């Protein structure tokens, strides 16, 4: 996600390169270009802290998600999750266990 945002900002600077000091009054295209550059700079400064938080969150959550994927093996073997009144979430198995498998 972070790389995607940086790519957008970088592409905007390539598409709208900095303008040298205009001689005389700037025309509409120059003002639009400067406005877009300011917009992208502000957008990046607003998004950057959230991207850092998301990166930290994904680094912490990644190993747990990997463990869950290894435990489940194939999602087609299970029904949709069901939330119980007490807050527990149950994921029922559709296909029977193979010989030697242990239900957790």
N, CA and C atoms as an extended XYZ file, in Angstrom:
312
Properties=species:S:1:pos:R:3:atomname:S:1:resname:S:1:resid:I:1 pbc="F F F"
N         0.819       -1.184        0.000 N   UNK     1
C         0.000        0.000        0.000 CA  UNK     1
C         0.867        1.253        0.000 C   UNK     1
N         1.901        1.238        0.822 N   UNK     2
C         2.777        2.396        0.903 CA  UNK     2
C         3.448        2.634       -0.434 C   UNK     2
N         3.894        1.556       -1.078 N   UNK     3
C         4.573        1.693       -2.366 CA  UNK     3
C         3.618        2.250       -3.415 C   UNK     3
N         2.349        1.857       -3.320 N   UNK     4
C         1.346        2.334       -4.265 CA  UNK     4
C         1.173        3.843       -4.141 C   UNK     4
N         1.079        4.348       -2.908 N   UNK     5
C         0.902        5.792       -2.699 CA  UNK     5
C         2.126        6.560       -3.175 C   UNK     5
N         3.316        6.032       -2.873 N   UNK     6
C         4.527        6.704       -3.328 CA  UNK     6
C         4.596        6.700       -4.847 C   UNK     6
N         4.135        5.630       -5.480 N   UNK     7
C         4.149        5.560       -6.936 CA  UNK     7
C         3.221        6.604       -7.535 C   UNK     7
N         2.066        6.819       -6.900 N   UNK     8
C         1.136        7.837       -7.392 CA  UNK     8
C         1.762        9.220       -7.295 C   UNK     8
N         2.368        9.495       -6.146 N   UNK     9
C         2.987       10.805       -5.958 CA  UNK     9
C         4.151       10.996       -6.926 C   UNK     9
N         4.974        9.963       -7.087 N   UNK    10
C         6.108       10.065       -8.004 CA  UNK    10
C         5.630       10.279       -9.437 C   UNK    10
N         4.573        9.579       -9.810 N   UNK    11
C         4.042        9.728      -11.161 CA  UNK    11
C         3.507       11.139      -11.376 C   UNK    11
N         2.934       11.713      -10.325 N   UNK    12
C         2.406       13.070      -10.472 CA  UNK    12
C         3.534       14.068      -10.694 C   UNK    12
N         4.675       13.855      -10.040 N   UNK    13
C         5.793       14.765      -10.237 CA  UNK    13
C         6.418       14.583      -11.617 C   UNK    13
N         6.351       13.359      -12.155 N   UNK    14
C         6.859       13.147      -13.511 CA  UNK    14
C         5.899       13.768      -14.516 C   UNK    14
N         4.608       13.580      -14.273 N   UNK    15
C         3.617       14.113      -15.209 CA  UNK    15
C         3.526       15.631      -15.128 C   UNK    15
N         3.761       16.170      -13.933 N   UNK    16
C         3.687       17.614      -13.730 CA  UNK    16
C         5.000       18.105      -13.134 C   UNK    16
N         6.078       18.206      -13.928 N   UNK    17
C         7.361       18.627      -13.379 CA  UNK    17
C         7.303       20.051      -12.855 C   UNK    17
N         8.228       20.359      -11.967 N   UNK    18
C         8.268       21.703      -11.390 CA  UNK    18
C         8.455       22.729      -12.489 C   UNK    18
N         7.797       23.824      -12.293 N   UNK    19
C         7.848       24.893      -13.290 CA  UNK    19
C         8.886       25.903      -12.848 C   UNK    19
N         9.719       26.350      -13.795 N   UNK    20
C        10.680       27.408      -13.489 CA  UNK    20
C         9.898       28.676      -13.196 C   UNK    20
N        10.548       29.649      -12.626 N   UNK    21
C         9.883       30.902      -12.310 CA  UNK    21
C         9.217       31.446      -13.563 C   UNK    21
N         7.915       31.571      -13.527 N   UNK    22
C         7.236       32.064      -14.721 CA  UNK    22
C         7.554       33.529      -14.952 C   UNK    22
N         7.640       33.886      -16.198 N   UNK    23
C         7.886       35.281      -16.543 CA  UNK    23
C         6.534       35.892      -16.852 C   UNK    23
N         6.201       36.907      -16.139 N   UNK    24
C         4.888       37.510      -16.299 CA  UNK    24
C         3.884       36.770      -15.426 C   UNK    24
N         2.630       36.865      -15.791 N   UNK    25
C         1.583       36.210      -15.013 CA  UNK    25
C         1.481       34.745      -15.426 C   UNK    25
N         1.305       33.840      -14.435 N   UNK    26
C         1.164       32.419      -14.787 CA  UNK    26
C        -0.183       32.184      -15.463 C   UNK    26
N        -0.180       31.271      -16.418 N   UNK    27
C        -1.441       30.946      -17.064 CA  UNK    27
C        -2.179       29.884      -16.246 C   UNK    27
N        -3.344       29.498      -16.680 N   UNK    28
C        -4.176       28.558      -15.936 CA  UNK    28
C        -3.530       27.198      -15.766 C   UNK    28
N        -2.804       26.732      -16.789 N   UNK    29
C        -2.167       25.422      -16.705 CA  UNK    29
C        -1.087       25.405      -15.629 C   UNK    29
N        -0.316       26.504      -15.524 N   UNK    30
C         0.718       26.576      -14.488 CA  UNK    30
C         0.106       26.568      -13.099 C   UNK    30
N        -0.975       27.299      -12.927 N   UNK    31
C        -1.643       27.333      -11.620 CA  UNK    31
C        -2.235       25.973      -11.274 C   UNK    31
N        -2.811       25.308      -12.262 N   UNK    32
C        -3.364       23.979      -12.035 CA  UNK    32
C        -2.260       23.001      -11.647 C   UNK    32
N        -1.154       23.085      -12.328 N   UNK    33
C        -0.013       22.208      -12.030 CA  UNK    33
C         0.500       22.435      -10.613 C   UNK    33
N         0.651       23.686      -10.233 N   UNK    34
C         1.123       23.999       -8.885 CA  UNK    34
C         0.115       23.537       -7.833 C   UNK    34
N        -1.159       23.696       -8.132 N   UNK    35
C        -2.197       23.247       -7.207 CA  UNK    35
C        -2.179       21.744       -7.023 C   UNK    35
N        -1.988       21.007       -8.122 N   UNK    36
C        -1.919       19.546       -8.031 CA  UNK    36
C        -0.695       19.100       -7.232 C   UNK    36
N         0.421       19.773       -7.436 N   UNK    37
C         1.626       19.417       -6.676 CA  UNK    37
C         1.413       19.653       -5.185 C   UNK    37
N         0.802       20.772       -4.838 N   UNK    38
C         0.513       21.042       -3.428 CA  UNK    38
C        -0.471       20.019       -2.864 C   UNK    38
N        -1.471       19.657       -3.659 N   UNK    39
C        -2.451       18.668       -3.224 CA  UNK    39
C        -1.793       17.325       -2.943 C   UNK    39
N        -0.937       16.863       -3.845 N   UNK    40
C        -0.271       15.575       -3.652 CA  UNK    40
C         0.696       15.600       -2.471 C   UNK    40
N         1.391       16.715       -2.283 N   UNK    41
C         2.290       16.819       -1.122 CA  UNK    41
C         1.503       16.744        0.181 C   UNK    41
N         0.380       17.444        0.246 N   UNK    42
C        -0.453       17.436        1.444 CA  UNK    42
C        -1.073       16.057        1.672 C   UNK    42
N        -1.526       15.449        0.585 N   UNK    43
C        -2.105       14.102        0.684 CA  UNK    43
C        -1.087       13.110        1.225 C   UNK    43
N         0.123       13.171        0.723 N   UNK    44
C         1.176       12.272        1.199 CA  UNK    44
C         1.485       12.521        2.666 C   UNK    44
N         1.537       13.779        3.073 N   UNK    45
C         1.835       14.061        4.482 CA  UNK    45
C         0.715       13.585        5.391 C   UNK    45
N        -0.521       13.555        4.903 N   UNK    46
C        -1.655       13.072        5.696 CA  UNK    46
C        -1.685       11.542        5.755 C   UNK    46
N        -1.309       10.882        4.674 N   UNK    47
C        -1.402        9.423        4.582 CA  UNK    47
C        -0.212        8.722        5.234 C   UNK    47
N         0.940        9.323        5.223 N   UNK    48
C         2.162        8.656        5.678 CA  UNK    48
C         2.068        8.091        7.096 C   UNK    48
N         1.557        8.828        8.106 N   UNK    49
C         1.456        8.233        9.446 CA  UNK    49
C         0.535        7.011        9.483 C   UNK    49
N        -0.570        7.065        8.748 N   UNK    50
C        -1.488        5.927        8.723 CA  UNK    50
C        -0.826        4.718        8.070 C   UNK    50
N        -0.023        4.941        7.038 N   UNK    51
C         0.670        3.832        6.387 CA  UNK    51
C         1.685        3.187        7.319 C   UNK    51
N         2.359        3.999        8.134 N   UNK    52
C         3.309        3.445        9.098 CA  UNK    52
C         2.589        2.597       10.141 C   UNK    52
N         1.420        3.072       10.618 N   UNK    53
C         0.632        2.298       11.572 CA  UNK    53
C         0.163        0.992       10.954 C   UNK    53
N        -0.277        1.043        9.687 N   UNK    54
C        -0.738       -0.168        9.006 CA  UNK    54
C         0.403       -1.155        8.830 C   UNK    54
N         1.593       -0.668        8.529 N   UNK    55
C         2.753       -1.550        8.356 CA  UNK    55
C         3.074       -2.265        9.670 C   UNK    55
N         3.038       -1.536       10.784 N   UNK    56
C         3.282       -2.142       12.095 CA  UNK    56
C         2.219       -3.182       12.401 C   UNK    56
N         0.950       -2.841       12.130 N   UNK    57
C        -0.156       -3.765       12.373 CA  UNK    57
C        -0.008       -5.035       11.550 C   UNK    57
N         0.332       -4.890       10.271 N   UNK    58
C         0.461       -6.069        9.411 CA  UNK    58
C         1.668       -6.920        9.796 C   UNK    58
N         2.737       -6.293       10.297 N   UNK    59
C         3.894       -7.065       10.756 CA  UNK    59
C         3.535       -7.915       11.971 C   UNK    59
N         2.687       -7.389       12.858 N   UNK    60
C         2.281       -8.133       14.045 CA  UNK    60
C         1.259       -9.209       13.703 C   UNK    60
N         0.352       -8.914       12.785 N   UNK    61
C        -0.729       -9.832       12.468 CA  UNK    61
C        -0.321      -10.915       11.474 C   UNK    61
N         0.664      -10.657       10.643 N   UNK    62
C         1.061      -11.583        9.584 CA  UNK    62
C         1.320      -13.001       10.038 C   UNK    62
N         2.158      -13.233       11.066 N   UNK    63
C         2.416      -14.608       11.505 CA  UNK    63
C         1.167      -15.315       12.020 C   UNK    63
N         0.258      -14.584       12.666 N   UNK    64
C        -0.966      -15.206       13.185 CA  UNK    64
C        -1.885      -15.623       12.044 C   UNK    64
N        -1.972      -14.809       11.024 N   UNK    65
C        -2.785      -15.163        9.865 CA  UNK    65
C        -2.185      -16.380        9.162 C   UNK    65
N        -0.870      -16.439        9.072 N   UNK    66
C        -0.207      -17.589        8.456 CA  UNK    66
C        -0.500      -18.872        9.224 C   UNK    66
N        -0.491      -18.808       10.558 N   UNK    67
C        -0.822      -19.969       11.378 CA  UNK    67
C        -2.260      -20.423       11.118 C   UNK    67
N        -3.179      -19.468       11.025 N   UNK    68
C        -4.582      -19.795       10.769 CA  UNK    68
C        -4.742      -20.466        9.411 C   UNK    68
N        -4.063      -19.950        8.393 N   UNK    69
C        -4.156      -20.535        7.053 CA  UNK    69
C        -3.611      -21.959        7.042 C   UNK    69
N        -2.508      -22.189        7.746 N   UNK    70
C        -1.943      -23.538        7.816 CA  UNK    70
C        -2.876      -24.491        8.554 C   UNK    70
N        -3.551      -24.005        9.592 N   UNK    71
C        -4.454      -24.844       10.375 CA  UNK    71
C        -5.701      -25.205        9.573 C   UNK    71
N        -6.248      -24.264        8.838 N   UNK    72
C        -7.486      -24.492        8.094 CA  UNK    72
C        -7.232      -25.324        6.850 C   UNK    72
N        -6.115      -25.146        6.202 N   UNK    73
C        -5.714      -25.898        5.009 CA  UNK    73
C        -6.523      -25.501        3.791 C   UNK    73
N        -7.810      -25.824        3.716 N   UNK    74
C        -8.626      -25.522        2.548 CA  UNK    74
C        -9.959      -24.949        3.019 C   UNK    74
N       -10.233      -23.717        2.661 N   UNK    75
C       -11.443      -23.049        3.136 CA  UNK    75
C       -12.714      -23.693        2.591 C   UNK    75
N       -12.608      -24.464        1.521 N   UNK    76
C       -13.788      -25.129        0.967 CA  UNK    76
C       -14.291      -26.232        1.879 C   UNK    76
N       -13.490      -26.641        2.866 N   UNK    77
C       -13.908      -27.685        3.806 CA  UNK    77
C       -14.777      -27.144        4.936 C   UNK    77
N       -15.045      -25.849        4.953 N   UNK    78
C       -15.730      -25.233        6.090 CA  UNK    78
C       -16.915      -24.390        5.642 C   UNK    78
N       -17.908      -24.293        6.542 N   UNK    79
C       -19.051      -23.415        6.321 CA  UNK    79
C       -18.646      -21.981        6.658 C   UNK    79
N       -19.531      -21.059        6.385 N   UNK    80
C       -19.283      -19.660        6.728 CA  UNK    80
C       -19.238      -19.518        8.258 C   UNK    80
N       -18.434      -18.613        8.784 N   UNK    81
C       -18.366      -18.417       10.237 CA  UNK    81
C       -19.730      -18.020       10.804 C   UNK    81
N       -19.986      -18.470       12.019 N   UNK    82
C       -21.249      -18.197       12.688 CA  UNK    82
C       -20.941      -17.603       14.064 C   UNK    82
N       -21.525      -16.453       14.356 N   UNK    83
C       -21.282      -15.803       15.646 CA  UNK    83
C       -22.369      -16.228       16.629 C   UNK    83
N       -21.949      -16.736       17.766 N   UNK    84
C       -22.862      -17.202       18.806 CA  UNK    84
C       -23.284      -16.018       19.681 C   UNK    84
N       -24.392      -16.162       20.432 N   UNK    85
C       -24.852      -15.065       21.300 CA  UNK    85
C       -23.818      -14.624       22.340 C   UNK    85
N       -22.953      -15.550       22.780 N   UNK    86
C       -21.949      -15.193       23.778 CA  UNK    86
C       -20.695      -14.568       23.160 C   UNK    86
N       -20.677      -14.397       21.829 N   UNK    87
C       -19.548      -13.754       21.168 CA  UNK    87
C       -18.568      -14.723       20.529 C   UNK    87
N       -18.694      -16.021       20.823 N   UNK    88
C       -17.812      -17.007       20.193 CA  UNK    88
C       -18.112      -17.089       18.702 C   UNK    88
N       -17.095      -17.405       17.936 N   UNK    89
C       -17.256      -17.588       16.500 CA  UNK    89
C       -16.966      -19.043       16.187 C   UNK    89
N       -17.925      -19.690       15.532 N   UNK    90
C       -17.788      -21.111       15.197 CA  UNK    90
C       -17.680      -21.239       13.688 C   UNK    90
N       -16.703      -22.040       13.246 N   UNK    91
C       -16.549      -22.349       11.830 CA  UNK    91
C       -16.695      -23.860       11.716 C   UNK    91
N       -17.851      -24.311       11.231 N   UNK    92
C       -18.141      -25.748       11.168 CA  UNK    92
C       -17.495      -26.367        9.930 C   UNK    92
N       -17.051      -27.598       10.104 N   UNK    93
C       -16.413      -28.339        9.013 CA  UNK    93
C       -17.496      -29.009        8.170 C   UNK    93
N       -17.397      -28.889        6.835 N   UNK    94
C       -18.358      -29.506        5.922 CA  UNK    94
C       -17.934      -30.929        5.601 C   UNK    94
N       -16.712      -31.083        5.192 N   UNK    95
C       -16.203      -32.391        4.772 CA  UNK    95
C       -15.665      -33.141        5.986 C   UNK    95
N       -15.908      -34.442        6.044 N   UNK    96
C       -15.412      -35.212        7.197 CA  UNK    96
C       -13.883      -35.252        7.227 C   UNK    96
N       -13.358      -35.483        8.415 N   UNK    97
C       -11.911      -35.599        8.571 CA  UNK    97
C       -11.394      -36.839        7.883 C   UNK    97
N       -10.183      -36.767        7.395 N   UNK    98
C        -9.532      -37.939        6.807 CA  UNK    98
C        -9.019      -38.832        7.917 C   UNK    98
N        -8.705      -40.052        7.567 N   UNK    99
C        -8.161      -41.018        8.544 CA  UNK    99
C        -6.919      -40.459        9.201 C   UNK    99
N        -6.867      -40.454       10.517 N   UNK   100
C        -5.689      -40.010       11.250 CA  UNK   100
C        -5.689      -38.545       11.601 C   UNK   100
N        -6.618      -37.766       11.068 N   UNK   101
C        -6.689      -36.359       11.411 CA  UNK   101
C        -7.404      -36.168       12.743 C   UNK   101
N        -6.998      -35.162       13.447 N   UNK   102
C        -7.583      -34.870       14.755 CA  UNK   102
C        -8.327      -33.554       14.664 C   UNK   102
N        -9.582      -33.534       15.131 N   UNK   103
C       -10.358      -32.301       15.129 CA  UNK   103
C        -9.915      -31.456       16.308 C   UNK   103
N        -9.627      -30.181       16.049 N   UNK   104
C        -9.187      -29.272       17.109 CA  UNK   104
C       -10.349      -28.554       17.728 C   UNK   104
